[in-house]
Amino acid sequence: MSTINVAQFHKVFFEESLEGLDAMEAALLALDEGGDAELVHSIFRAAHSIKGGAATFGFPEMAAFTHEAESLLDQVRDGRRAIDKPIVELMLRTVDCLRGMFDRAEAGQPLADAGSESLKLQLAAAVGREIPAAATKAATKSAAPGGWIIQFRPHAGMLAGGNDPLRLMRELAALGQLVVEAQLDRVPALDALDPSECHLGWRIELTGAVSREAIAAVFEWVEDECDLSIEPRVAAAPPPAPVVEAVAAPTGAGGAAGASRHAASSNDAGSVRVGIDKIDSLIDLVGELVITQAMLDQFREAFDPSRLSLLQEGLAQLARHTRTLQESVMGIRMLPIGSVFNRFPRLVRDLSQKLGKHVKLDMVGEHTELDKTVLEKIGDPLVHLVRNAIDHGLETPEKRRAAGKNEVGTLRLEAFHRGGSIVVEIVDDGAGLNREAIIAKALQKGLIKSGEGITDEAVGDLIFQPGFSTAAVTTDLSGRGVGMDVVRRNVVDLGGNVAIKSRAGAGTTFTITLPLTLAIIDGLSAAVGDECYIVPLVSIVESIQLPADAVRSVTGGGELFRFRGEYLPIVRLHQQFGCASARQNIEDGLLIVVEADGGQVGLFVDGLIGQQQAVVKSLEANYRRVDGISGATILADGSVALIVDVAGLIRMQSRRKAA
C-alpha cells in the first residue's frame, strides 16, 4: 500500500485552471460579439480540464458544478441548442462562480455556497434536468444501519478524462470507515497491459451514518464511465480502522502527471513561468562565468606584471558577463502586461450594459513586458481609470448622436516602452473634463481661491485630490470621491507618475509612466556635502549651472529660476536632508531639473559623480519612511547612498507653496 499526497499539486492546478477561466471568459465575450462557433470547443475544453483536475485533486463540489456547465456546453457544441446571449450570460456567471470557488479553495474554506448551489441548479435546468436536493448539499436521509457495499468498475477511457479512482476513494473515506478490496480479474498479461487504461475494479465496504445519495454524489461525474452498484451491507462486527488502498495513477490519468513537472515550485509563495529559452541563456552565461573565473584564478597564487593585460581582459569579461547575467535574471521577472489587460473586456462589457452605453475597447501593446511586482500592483489603478472613463468620460448614445459622434464610444488601452520606462495610456473619445464643474467643486471645497487663470493641467490635477468628485448622485460606480487619489498614490508608490490631458468634446487621455522594474534603477549619483544621493534617471530633464543673478527670491524664503520660459522652484537638498559641508552658493553647484506628477523643480547639488545602476533597498523594512527618500542602495565602496523620491519632493514643494 502507498499513498500519494496530491495537495502538493494544488498550486499548479489553481494557476492552470485560472488561466483556463481567463480563456473561457475571453472566448465567451468573443461569442457575445458574434465570434466563430469554434470558440465553443475551446470553452468546452477549458471546462473539461477544470472538471477533470478538480476531480483528480480532491475538489468534488467544483467538479460537480463544472460537470453541469460542461453538459450545457456539450449541447451547444453538438448543435442541440443555439448559442445566445442568455447562455453567454449564464456561462460568464459560471466563470465568476468558479473563480470564487478557487479563492475559497486557496483559503481552505468550503467550496460550495448558496450562490454556487443556486447557479448549479440553473445550469441543470438549462440542460433540461433537475438535480435532487440531496445531491446539492450533504444528504440527511436515513442511512443503512450496517453500511454499504459498493461495486465500482471503470470503463475503458475513464482515466483519459481526468478521473482518478484514488480521488474517489479519498472522498468515500471522508464519509466513513472504509475497507477496499481490489478486483484483479480483468488485469491482462504484462505484454498486453495498457498503462493509459484502468484494468482494476473495486469492492468497497463503507461503514457509517451515510446516505445512499451522499455516496452517489461522489460518483456523480463518472456515472456514465463506470459500472456502479451501491447496496446496503448487513450489520456486522465493528470494522477495523480505516484503510485506503491507494492505487498509483498511471501516466495517462489526467492532470496529475502533467502537474508533477512543476512539483518543485508548487510550495513556493509565488511563482513565475519562465520560457525554456531564458533558462538556456542563463545556463550559457553561467558557463561563460566559469571560464572567466578559471582565467582569473591564474592570478590568485602569484601575479606577474607582464600579464597585466590578461588580468584587465579577464576583469572586463567578468563585468560584461555580470551585466548580461543581471539583465537575463531581470528578464525572468518580466511578464506581458496582457495578463492585466485581459480583465478589461469583461469589465467594459458589464459596465457599458449597466450604464446603457455602447463601448468599443481597443487594446494595443499587450505583449509589452514589465516587472512582475509592478504588474501585480498596476491592476487596481487601471481598473479605476477604465471605470472612470466609461462612467464619466463616454457619453450615452443619445448624447453622442446629438454631438455628431458615432453612438459607439471608443476606449483604448495602450502600453509601450519609452526610454527606461513603460507607458500605459487610457484614452477615450468622450466629452472630456467638465472644466466648469471641476473649478466650481474645487472652489466649494476650498482647494483653490479663484478659477481665474487656472491652466488645463491644474484643472486636471484637481481630480486627483482626496475626496474630490463632481458627481451629483452617489452610485455604486462613482460619487464618493475615492478612486482617483488612490490611483495617483498607488502609481507614485511604484515609482511612477500619472498625467492627464483633456479636450472638451474630444476625450481624455490618462498617461501612466512606470519603471520597468522596482529592483534596479538607472540613476545619476550626486554629491551633497559629504553625502551621495541617487536621482532616478527617468525623472531627469537636464542638468544646468546658473550664475548667481539667475535666481529670484520670493516671499516666504523660496527661490525660483527661469527654465525654458517658465519659473521653477529650487529645492536645496542640503537643506532638505540636513547635509553638512554642502555648497551654499548657486554658482558653485549644479541644478538637476527633474519632473514628476506633471511638475518640475530644480534640485541643487554640489556636483555630479556619474551615472550608475542602483539596487534598490527598502528603508521602511529596516528603518522608517523618510519624506523625499524612496529607498537606499549600496555603492561600490560599501557606503550607503539614499535614492531621491522626486515625486515626493515636488509634492512637498507644492504644499509649502500653498501654505
C-alpha positions as CSV (number, residue, x, y, z in Angstrom):
1,M,0.0,0.0,0.0
2,S,1.2,3.5,-0.8
3,T,-0.3,7.0,-0.6
4,I,0.0,10.0,-2.8
5,N,-0.3,13.5,-1.4
6,V,-2.0,15.3,-4.3
7,A,-2.0,18.6,-2.2
8,Q,1.5,19.2,-3.5
9,F,-0.1,19.8,-6.9
10,H,-2.8,22.2,-5.8
11,K,-0.9,25.4,-6.5
12,V,-0.2,24.5,-10.1
13,F,-3.7,23.2,-10.6
14,F,-5.1,26.6,-9.3
15,E,-2.8,28.6,-11.6
16,E,-3.6,26.5,-14.7
17,S,-7.3,26.5,-14.0
18,L,-7.4,30.3,-13.5
19,E,-5.7,30.6,-16.9
20,G,-8.4,28.3,-18.3
21,L,-11.1,30.5,-16.8
22,D,-9.5,33.6,-18.4
23,A,-9.5,31.8,-21.7
24,M,-13.2,30.8,-21.2
25,E,-14.2,34.4,-20.4
26,A,-12.3,35.8,-23.5
27,A,-14.0,33.2,-25.7
28,L,-17.4,33.9,-24.3
29,L,-17.0,37.7,-24.8
30,A,-16.0,37.0,-28.4
31,L,-19.1,34.8,-28.9
32,D,-21.2,37.6,-27.5
33,E,-19.9,39.8,-30.2
34,G,-20.7,37.2,-32.9
35,G,-17.5,35.2,-32.9
36,D,-16.8,31.9,-34.6
37,A,-18.5,28.8,-33.3
38,E,-15.1,27.1,-32.9
39,L,-14.9,29.2,-29.7
40,V,-17.4,26.9,-28.1
41,H,-15.0,24.0,-28.5
42,S,-12.2,25.9,-26.7
43,I,-14.7,26.8,-23.9
44,F,-15.7,23.2,-23.6
45,R,-12.1,22.0,-23.5
46,A,-11.2,24.5,-20.7
47,A,-14.3,23.5,-18.6
48,H,-13.5,19.8,-19.1
49,S,-9.9,20.3,-18.0
50,I,-11.0,22.1,-14.9
51,K,-13.6,19.4,-14.1
52,G,-11.0,16.7,-14.5
53,G,-8.4,18.5,-12.4
54,A,-11.0,19.2,-9.7
55,A,-11.9,15.5,-9.6
56,T,-8.3,14.4,-9.6
57,F,-7.1,16.8,-6.8
58,G,-10.0,16.3,-4.4
59,F,-12.5,19.1,-5.0
60,P,-15.7,17.2,-5.7
61,E,-18.0,20.2,-5.3
62,M,-16.1,22.1,-8.0
63,A,-16.1,19.0,-10.3
64,A,-19.9,18.5,-9.8
65,F,-20.5,22.2,-10.5
66,T,-18.3,22.2,-13.6
67,H,-20.0,19.0,-14.8
68,E,-23.3,20.9,-15.1
69,A,-21.6,23.7,-17.1
70,E,-19.9,21.1,-19.3
71,S,-23.3,19.4,-20.0
72,L,-24.7,22.7,-21.3
73,L,-21.7,23.4,-23.4
74,D,-21.9,19.8,-24.8
75,Q,-25.5,20.6,-26.1
76,V,-24.3,23.8,-27.7
77,R,-21.2,22.0,-29.2
78,D,-23.4,19.2,-30.7
79,G,-25.8,21.7,-32.2
80,R,-28.7,20.6,-30.0
81,R,-29.2,24.2,-29.0
82,A,-28.0,27.6,-30.4
83,I,-25.7,29.9,-28.5
84,D,-27.5,33.0,-27.5
85,K,-26.9,35.9,-25.1
86,P,-28.7,34.3,-22.1
87,I,-26.4,31.3,-22.4
88,V,-23.4,33.5,-22.7
89,E,-24.5,35.4,-19.6
90,L,-25.1,32.2,-17.7
91,M,-21.6,30.9,-18.6
92,L,-20.0,34.2,-17.6
93,R,-21.6,33.9,-14.2
94,T,-20.3,30.3,-14.1
95,V,-16.8,31.6,-14.7
96,D,-17.2,34.1,-11.9
97,C,-18.6,31.4,-9.6
98,L,-15.6,29.1,-10.3
99,R,-13.2,32.0,-9.6
100,G,-14.9,32.3,-6.2
101,M,-14.5,28.6,-5.6
102,F,-10.8,28.8,-6.3
103,D,-10.4,31.7,-3.9
104,R,-12.2,29.6,-1.2
105,A,-10.1,26.6,-2.1
106,E,-6.9,28.5,-1.6
107,A,-8.1,29.9,1.7
108,G,-9.1,26.4,2.9
109,Q,-12.8,27.2,3.1
110,P,-15.8,25.1,1.9
111,L,-16.1,25.5,-1.9
112,A,-19.8,25.4,-2.3
113,D,-22.1,28.2,-1.0
114,A,-25.7,29.3,-1.6
115,G,-24.7,31.1,-4.8
116,S,-22.9,28.2,-6.4
117,E,-25.6,25.8,-5.5
118,S,-28.3,28.1,-7.0
119,L,-26.3,28.6,-10.2
120,K,-25.7,24.8,-10.4
121,L,-29.5,24.3,-10.4
122,Q,-29.9,26.9,-13.1
123,L,-27.3,25.2,-15.2
124,A,-29.0,21.8,-14.8
125,A,-32.4,23.4,-15.6
126,A,-30.8,24.9,-18.8
127,V,-29.8,21.4,-19.8
128,G,-33.3,20.2,-19.1
129,R,-33.0,18.1,-16.0
130,E,-33.4,18.5,-12.2
131,I,-30.8,17.9,-9.5
132,P,-32.2,16.1,-6.4
133,A,-31.9,18.4,-3.4
134,A,-29.9,15.7,-1.6
135,A,-27.2,15.9,-4.3
136,T,-26.7,19.6,-3.9
137,K,-25.9,19.5,-0.2
138,A,-25.0,17.0,2.5
139,A,-27.7,14.4,2.5
140,T,-29.7,13.9,5.7
141,K,-31.8,10.9,4.7
142,S,-31.7,7.7,6.6
143,A,-28.6,5.6,6.3
144,A,-28.3,1.8,6.1
145,P,-27.6,0.6,9.6
146,G,-24.9,-1.8,8.5
147,G,-23.2,0.5,6.0
148,W,-22.8,-0.1,2.3
149,I,-21.2,-2.4,-0.2
150,I,-20.0,-0.5,-3.3
151,Q,-19.0,-2.3,-6.5
152,F,-17.0,0.0,-8.8
153,R,-15.5,-0.9,-12.1
154,P,-14.3,1.9,-14.5
155,H,-15.0,1.7,-18.2
156,A,-12.3,1.9,-20.8
157,G,-11.2,5.6,-21.3
158,M,-12.2,6.8,-17.9
159,L,-8.6,7.8,-16.9
160,A,-8.2,9.7,-20.1
161,G,-11.0,12.0,-19.0
162,G,-9.0,13.1,-15.9
163,N,-11.0,11.0,-13.4
164,D,-8.9,9.3,-10.8
165,P,-10.1,6.3,-8.7
166,L,-7.8,7.4,-5.9
167,R,-9.7,10.6,-5.6
168,L,-13.0,8.8,-5.4
169,M,-11.6,6.5,-2.6
170,R,-10.4,9.6,-0.7
171,E,-13.9,11.2,-0.9
172,L,-15.5,8.0,0.3
173,A,-13.0,7.7,3.2
174,A,-14.2,11.2,4.3
175,L,-17.8,9.8,4.7
176,G,-17.0,6.9,7.0
177,Q,-14.8,3.9,7.7
178,L,-13.6,2.3,4.6
179,V,-12.2,-1.1,3.5
180,V,-11.2,-1.5,-0.1
181,E,-10.5,-4.7,-2.0
182,A,-9.1,-4.6,-5.5
183,Q,-10.5,-7.0,-8.1
184,L,-7.9,-8.3,-10.5
185,D,-9.9,-10.5,-12.8
186,R,-9.6,-8.1,-15.7
187,V,-5.8,-7.4,-15.5
188,P,-4.2,-8.7,-18.7
189,A,-0.8,-10.3,-19.2
190,L,2.1,-7.9,-18.9
191,D,2.7,-7.7,-22.7
192,A,-1.0,-6.7,-23.2
193,L,-1.1,-4.1,-20.3
194,D,-2.2,-0.6,-21.4
195,P,-0.9,1.9,-18.9
196,S,-3.5,4.5,-20.1
197,E,-6.4,2.3,-19.0
198,C,-7.6,1.2,-15.6
199,H,-7.9,-2.6,-15.6
200,L,-8.9,-2.9,-11.9
201,G,-12.3,-3.0,-10.2
202,W,-13.0,-2.5,-6.5
203,R,-15.3,-3.9,-3.8
204,I,-15.7,-1.2,-1.2
205,E,-17.2,-1.6,2.3
206,L,-18.3,1.7,3.8
207,T,-19.4,1.9,7.4
208,G,-21.0,4.9,9.0
209,A,-24.2,7.1,9.1
210,V,-24.0,7.8,5.4
211,S,-27.0,8.0,3.0
212,R,-27.0,6.4,-0.4
213,E,-27.4,9.8,-2.0
214,A,-24.2,11.1,-0.5
215,I,-22.3,8.1,-1.9
216,A,-24.0,8.5,-5.3
217,A,-22.9,12.2,-5.3
218,V,-19.2,11.1,-5.1
219,F,-19.6,9.1,-8.3
220,E,-21.8,11.7,-10.0
221,W,-19.3,12.9,-12.6
222,V,-18.2,9.3,-13.5
223,E,-21.6,7.7,-13.6
224,D,-21.5,7.3,-17.3
225,E,-18.0,6.0,-17.3
226,C,-18.2,3.0,-14.9
227,D,-20.3,0.1,-13.7
228,L,-21.5,1.0,-10.2
229,S,-23.7,-0.6,-7.6
230,I,-24.5,0.6,-4.1
231,E,-26.2,-1.9,-1.8
232,P,-26.9,-2.0,1.9
233,R,-24.5,-4.0,4.0
234,V,-25.7,-6.4,6.7
235,A,-24.6,-5.2,10.1
236,A,-21.6,-7.0,11.4
237,A,-18.9,-6.6,14.0
238,P,-17.2,-3.2,14.2
239,P,-14.8,-2.9,11.2
240,P,-11.1,-2.4,11.6
241,A,-9.5,1.1,11.5
242,P,-9.9,3.0,8.2
243,V,-7.8,1.6,5.4
244,V,-7.5,3.0,1.9
245,E,-5.8,1.0,-0.8
246,A,-4.0,3.7,-2.8
247,V,-3.6,3.0,-6.5
248,A,-0.9,5.0,-8.1
249,A,-2.4,6.9,-11.0
250,P,-1.0,5.8,-14.4
251,T,0.8,8.3,-16.6
252,G,-2.4,8.8,-18.6
253,A,-4.5,9.8,-15.6
254,G,-5.3,13.3,-16.4
255,G,-3.5,16.3,-14.9
256,A,-1.6,14.6,-12.1
257,A,1.2,13.5,-14.3
258,G,1.4,16.9,-16.0
259,A,1.4,18.7,-12.7
260,S,4.4,16.8,-11.5
261,R,6.5,18.7,-13.9
262,H,6.0,21.8,-11.6
263,A,6.1,20.0,-8.3
264,A,9.4,21.7,-7.3
265,S,7.7,25.1,-7.3
266,S,4.3,24.1,-6.0
267,N,5.1,25.1,-2.5
268,D,6.6,28.5,-3.3
269,A,5.0,31.7,-2.0
270,G,4.9,32.9,-5.6
271,S,6.0,31.6,-9.0
272,V,6.8,32.9,-12.5
273,R,6.6,30.7,-15.6
274,V,9.8,31.0,-17.5
275,G,10.4,30.2,-21.1
276,I,13.0,27.5,-21.8
277,D,15.0,29.9,-23.9
278,K,15.6,32.1,-20.9
279,I,16.8,29.2,-18.9
280,D,19.1,28.1,-21.7
281,S,20.5,31.7,-21.8
282,L,21.2,31.6,-18.1
283,I,23.0,28.3,-18.4
284,D,25.2,29.6,-21.2
285,L,26.0,32.7,-19.1
286,V,27.0,30.6,-16.1
287,G,29.3,28.6,-18.4
288,E,30.9,31.8,-19.6
289,L,31.4,33.0,-15.9
290,V,33.1,29.6,-15.1
291,I,35.6,30.2,-17.9
292,T,36.3,33.7,-16.8
293,Q,36.7,32.5,-13.2
294,A,39.3,30.0,-14.4
295,M,41.1,32.7,-16.2
296,L,41.2,34.9,-13.1
297,D,42.2,32.0,-10.8
298,Q,45.6,32.0,-12.6
299,F,46.5,35.3,-10.8
300,R,45.5,34.1,-7.3
301,E,48.7,32.4,-6.4
302,A,51.2,34.8,-8.0
303,F,51.0,37.9,-10.2
304,D,53.4,38.6,-13.0
305,P,53.3,42.3,-14.1
306,S,53.9,41.2,-17.6
307,R,50.5,39.5,-17.6
308,L,48.6,42.7,-16.5
309,S,46.8,42.9,-19.9
310,L,45.4,39.4,-19.4
311,L,44.1,40.4,-15.9
312,Q,42.5,43.5,-17.3
313,E,40.9,41.5,-20.1
314,G,39.5,38.9,-17.6
315,L,38.1,41.7,-15.4
316,A,36.4,43.3,-18.4
317,Q,34.9,39.9,-19.3
318,L,33.7,39.5,-15.8
319,A,32.0,42.9,-15.9
320,R,30.3,42.1,-19.2
321,H,29.1,38.7,-18.1
322,T,27.8,40.1,-14.8
323,R,25.8,42.8,-16.6
324,T,24.4,40.3,-19.1
325,L,23.6,37.9,-16.3
326,Q,21.8,40.7,-14.4
327,E,19.7,41.6,-17.4
328,S,18.9,37.9,-18.0
329,V,17.8,37.4,-14.4
330,M,15.7,40.5,-14.5
331,G,14.2,39.3,-17.8
332,I,12.8,36.2,-15.9
333,R,10.7,38.6,-13.8
334,M,9.4,40.4,-16.9
335,L,5.8,39.4,-17.9
336,P,3.5,40.8,-20.6
337,I,1.0,43.4,-19.5
338,G,-1.6,41.5,-21.4
339,S,-2.3,39.5,-18.3
340,V,-3.7,42.7,-16.8
341,F,-5.3,43.9,-19.9
342,N,-7.3,40.7,-20.3
343,R,-9.5,41.5,-17.4
344,F,-10.9,44.6,-19.1
345,P,-13.1,43.2,-21.9
346,R,-15.4,41.7,-19.3
347,L,-15.3,44.8,-17.1
348,V,-16.1,47.1,-20.1
349,R,-18.9,44.8,-21.3
350,D,-20.6,44.7,-17.9
351,L,-20.3,48.4,-17.1
352,S,-21.4,49.5,-20.5
353,Q,-24.5,47.3,-20.3
354,K,-25.2,48.6,-16.8
355,L,-24.9,52.3,-17.8
356,G,-26.7,51.9,-21.2
357,K,-23.6,52.9,-23.2
358,H,-22.1,51.4,-26.3
359,V,-18.3,51.0,-25.9
360,K,-15.7,49.6,-28.2
361,L,-12.5,48.5,-26.4
362,D,-9.2,48.6,-28.3
363,M,-6.1,47.1,-26.6
364,V,-2.6,47.8,-28.1
365,G,0.8,46.5,-26.9
366,E,-0.4,43.6,-24.8
367,H,3.0,41.9,-25.2
368,T,4.8,44.8,-23.6
369,E,6.7,43.4,-20.7
370,L,7.3,44.8,-17.2
371,D,8.4,43.5,-13.8
372,K,6.1,41.0,-12.1
373,T,5.9,43.2,-9.0
374,V,4.9,46.2,-10.9
375,L,2.4,44.1,-12.9
376,E,0.7,42.9,-9.8
377,K,0.2,46.4,-8.4
378,I,-0.8,48.3,-11.5
379,G,-4.1,46.4,-12.0
380,D,-6.2,48.3,-9.4
381,P,-5.2,51.8,-10.7
382,L,-6.1,50.7,-14.3
383,V,-9.5,49.4,-13.1
384,H,-10.2,52.8,-11.5
385,L,-9.3,54.7,-14.7
386,V,-11.3,52.4,-17.0
387,R,-14.3,52.6,-14.8
388,N,-13.9,56.4,-14.7
389,A,-13.6,56.6,-18.5
390,I,-16.8,54.7,-19.0
391,D,-18.8,56.3,-16.2
392,H,-17.7,60.0,-16.6
393,G,-15.9,60.2,-19.9
394,L,-18.0,58.4,-22.5
395,E,-21.5,59.7,-23.2
396,T,-24.7,57.9,-23.7
397,P,-25.7,57.0,-27.3
398,E,-28.3,59.8,-27.4
399,K,-25.7,62.5,-26.3
400,R,-23.1,61.2,-28.7
401,R,-25.6,61.4,-31.6
402,A,-26.6,64.9,-30.6
403,A,-22.9,65.9,-30.6
404,G,-22.5,64.4,-34.1
405,K,-20.4,61.4,-32.9
406,N,-20.7,57.7,-33.5
407,E,-23.0,56.3,-30.8
408,V,-20.3,53.7,-30.1
409,G,-17.7,55.3,-27.9
410,T,-14.1,54.1,-28.1
411,L,-11.8,53.3,-25.2
412,R,-8.2,52.5,-25.9
413,L,-5.6,50.8,-23.6
414,E,-2.1,51.0,-25.0
415,A,1.2,50.0,-23.5
416,F,4.7,50.8,-24.9
417,H,8.3,51.3,-23.8
418,R,9.8,54.8,-23.7
419,G,13.4,55.1,-22.5
420,G,13.8,53.1,-19.4
421,S,10.1,53.2,-18.5
422,I,6.8,51.6,-19.6
423,V,4.0,53.9,-20.5
424,V,0.3,52.9,-20.3
425,E,-2.3,55.2,-21.8
426,I,-6.1,55.1,-21.2
427,V,-7.7,57.1,-24.0
428,D,-11.4,57.8,-24.5
429,D,-13.2,59.9,-27.2
430,G,-15.9,61.1,-24.7
431,A,-16.9,64.6,-23.6
432,G,-13.6,65.4,-21.9
433,L,-13.2,67.0,-18.4
434,N,-16.0,69.4,-17.4
435,R,-13.8,72.3,-16.6
436,E,-16.5,74.5,-15.1
437,A,-17.9,71.8,-12.8
438,I,-14.4,70.9,-11.6
439,I,-13.5,74.5,-10.8
440,A,-16.8,75.0,-9.1
441,K,-16.3,72.0,-6.9
442,A,-12.7,73.0,-6.1
443,L,-13.9,76.5,-5.0
444,Q,-16.6,74.9,-2.9
445,K,-14.1,72.6,-1.2
446,G,-11.6,75.4,-0.7
447,L,-8.9,73.7,-2.9
448,I,-8.4,76.9,-4.9
449,K,-9.1,80.6,-4.2
450,S,-10.1,81.6,-7.7
451,G,-10.7,80.0,-11.0
452,E,-9.2,82.9,-12.9
453,G,-6.2,82.0,-15.0
454,I,-6.1,78.4,-13.9
455,T,-4.4,76.2,-16.6
456,D,-5.9,73.0,-18.0
457,E,-3.1,71.0,-16.4
458,A,-4.0,72.4,-13.0
459,V,-7.7,71.6,-13.6
460,G,-6.8,68.1,-14.4
461,D,-4.7,67.8,-11.3
462,L,-7.7,68.7,-9.1
463,I,-9.5,65.5,-9.8
464,F,-6.6,63.6,-8.0
465,Q,-7.3,65.4,-4.8
466,P,-8.6,63.2,-2.0
467,G,-12.4,63.2,-1.7
468,F,-12.9,65.1,-5.0
469,S,-16.0,64.3,-7.0
470,T,-18.3,66.2,-9.3
471,A,-21.0,63.5,-9.4
472,A,-24.3,64.9,-8.3
473,V,-25.6,61.5,-7.2
474,T,-23.6,58.8,-5.3
475,T,-23.9,55.4,-7.0
476,D,-22.0,52.1,-6.7
477,L,-19.8,53.3,-9.6
478,S,-18.9,56.9,-8.6
479,G,-19.7,59.9,-6.5
480,R,-17.9,59.0,-3.2
481,G,-14.7,60.9,-4.0
482,V,-12.5,57.8,-3.8
483,G,-10.6,56.3,-6.6
484,M,-8.6,59.0,-8.4
485,D,-6.5,59.9,-5.4
486,V,-5.9,56.2,-4.9
487,V,-4.8,55.9,-8.5
488,R,-2.1,58.6,-8.0
489,R,-0.9,57.2,-4.7
490,N,-0.6,53.7,-6.0
491,V,1.3,54.8,-9.1
492,V,3.6,57.0,-7.1
493,D,4.3,54.2,-4.7
494,L,5.5,52.2,-7.7
495,G,8.0,55.0,-8.6
496,G,5.8,56.3,-11.4
497,N,3.6,59.2,-12.2
498,V,0.2,59.8,-13.8
499,A,-0.7,62.7,-16.0
500,I,-4.0,63.8,-17.7
501,K,-4.8,65.7,-20.9
502,S,-8.3,66.5,-22.0
503,R,-10.1,68.4,-24.7
504,A,-13.7,69.4,-24.3
505,G,-15.9,67.3,-26.5
506,A,-12.9,65.2,-27.8
507,G,-12.0,63.0,-25.0
508,T,-9.4,62.4,-22.2
509,T,-6.1,60.7,-22.0
510,F,-4.6,59.4,-18.8
511,T,-0.8,58.6,-19.1
512,I,0.8,56.4,-16.5
513,T,4.6,56.2,-16.6
514,L,6.2,53.3,-14.6
515,P,9.7,51.9,-14.1
516,L,10.3,48.6,-15.8
517,T,11.4,47.1,-12.5
518,L,11.4,48.1,-8.8
519,A,14.6,46.1,-8.1
520,I,17.2,48.0,-10.1
521,I,17.1,51.6,-11.4
522,D,19.3,53.7,-13.6
523,G,20.3,56.8,-11.7
524,L,22.6,59.8,-11.6
525,S,24.8,60.0,-8.4
526,A,25.2,63.5,-7.0
527,A,27.3,64.8,-4.2
528,V,25.7,66.9,-1.5
529,G,28.3,67.8,1.2
530,D,29.7,64.6,2.5
531,E,26.7,62.5,1.3
532,C,25.9,60.9,-2.0
533,Y,22.3,60.8,-3.4
534,I,20.9,58.9,-6.4
535,V,18.4,60.7,-8.6
536,P,16.4,58.3,-10.9
537,L,17.4,58.9,-14.5
538,V,13.8,58.6,-15.7
539,S,12.9,61.8,-13.8
540,I,15.8,63.9,-15.0
541,V,15.2,66.6,-17.7
542,E,18.5,68.4,-17.7
543,S,21.5,69.4,-15.6
544,I,22.5,73.1,-15.7
545,Q,24.8,75.6,-13.9
546,L,23.4,79.0,-13.1
547,P,25.0,82.3,-12.3
548,A,24.1,83.9,-9.0
549,D,21.9,86.6,-10.7
550,A,19.7,84.0,-12.4
551,V,17.9,83.1,-9.1
552,R,14.9,85.1,-7.9
553,S,13.8,85.1,-4.3
554,V,10.1,85.0,-3.4
555,T,8.1,85.8,-0.3
556,G,8.5,83.1,2.3
557,G,12.1,82.2,1.5
558,G,11.6,80.3,-1.7
559,E,13.8,80.6,-4.8
560,L,12.9,80.4,-8.5
561,F,14.9,80.2,-11.7
562,R,13.8,80.6,-15.3
563,F,13.9,77.4,-17.4
564,R,12.5,77.2,-20.9
565,G,10.2,80.1,-20.5
566,E,8.9,79.1,-17.0
567,Y,9.9,79.8,-13.5
568,L,10.6,76.7,-11.5
569,P,11.3,76.4,-7.7
570,I,14.7,75.4,-6.4
571,V,15.0,72.6,-3.8
572,R,18.3,72.7,-1.9
573,L,18.9,69.0,-1.0
574,H,21.4,70.0,1.8
575,Q,18.6,71.9,3.5
576,Q,16.0,69.3,2.8
577,F,18.1,66.5,4.3
578,G,20.4,68.3,6.7
579,C,23.7,67.7,5.0
580,A,26.8,69.4,6.5
581,S,29.7,70.9,4.5
582,A,27.5,71.4,1.4
583,R,28.0,74.2,-1.0
584,Q,25.8,77.2,-0.4
585,N,26.2,79.5,-3.4
586,I,24.2,78.6,-6.6
587,E,27.1,79.4,-8.9
588,D,29.3,76.8,-7.0
589,G,27.0,73.9,-7.6
590,L,24.6,72.4,-10.1
591,L,20.8,72.3,-10.7
592,I,19.3,69.0,-11.8
593,V,15.9,69.7,-13.4
594,V,13.6,66.9,-12.6
595,E,9.9,66.2,-13.3
596,A,7.1,64.0,-11.9
597,D,3.3,64.2,-11.5
598,G,3.3,67.0,-14.1
599,G,5.5,69.3,-12.1
600,Q,9.2,70.3,-12.4
601,V,11.7,71.6,-9.8
602,G,15.5,72.2,-9.8
603,L,17.5,70.1,-7.3
604,F,20.6,72.0,-6.1
605,V,23.6,69.7,-5.5
606,D,27.3,70.2,-5.1
607,G,28.1,68.3,-8.3
608,L,27.6,65.1,-10.3
609,I,29.6,61.9,-9.7
610,G,28.3,59.8,-12.5
611,Q,25.6,57.5,-13.9
612,Q,25.1,54.1,-12.4
613,Q,22.6,51.3,-11.7
614,A,21.3,51.1,-8.2
615,V,20.0,48.0,-6.5
616,V,17.0,49.4,-4.5
617,K,16.8,48.5,-0.8
618,S,13.8,49.5,1.2
619,L,14.2,51.9,4.1
620,E,10.9,51.1,5.7
621,A,11.8,47.4,6.2
622,N,14.8,48.4,8.4
623,Y,14.2,52.0,9.5
624,R,11.1,54.1,8.7
625,R,9.6,56.1,5.8
626,V,11.5,59.4,5.2
627,D,9.8,62.1,3.2
628,G,11.6,62.8,-0.1
629,I,13.5,59.4,0.0
630,S,12.2,56.3,-1.8
631,G,14.9,53.9,-0.8
632,A,18.7,53.3,-0.5
633,T,21.5,51.5,-2.3
634,I,25.0,50.3,-1.5
635,L,27.8,51.8,-3.6
636,A,30.9,50.1,-4.9
637,D,32.9,51.2,-1.9
638,G,30.4,49.8,0.6
639,S,28.9,53.1,1.6
640,V,25.2,53.8,1.5
641,A,23.5,56.3,-0.8
642,L,19.9,57.4,-0.5
643,I,17.6,57.4,-3.5
644,V,15.7,60.7,-4.1
645,D,11.9,60.5,-4.3
646,V,11.4,63.1,-7.0
647,A,7.6,63.0,-6.9
648,G,7.6,63.3,-3.1
649,L,9.9,66.3,-3.2
650,I,7.6,68.0,-5.8
651,R,4.6,67.4,-3.7
652,M,6.4,68.8,-0.6
653,Q,7.3,71.8,-2.6
654,S,3.7,72.3,-3.7
655,R,2.5,72.1,-0.1
656,R,5.0,74.7,1.0
657,K,3.9,77.0,-1.9
658,A,0.2,76.5,-0.9
659,A,0.9,77.3,2.7
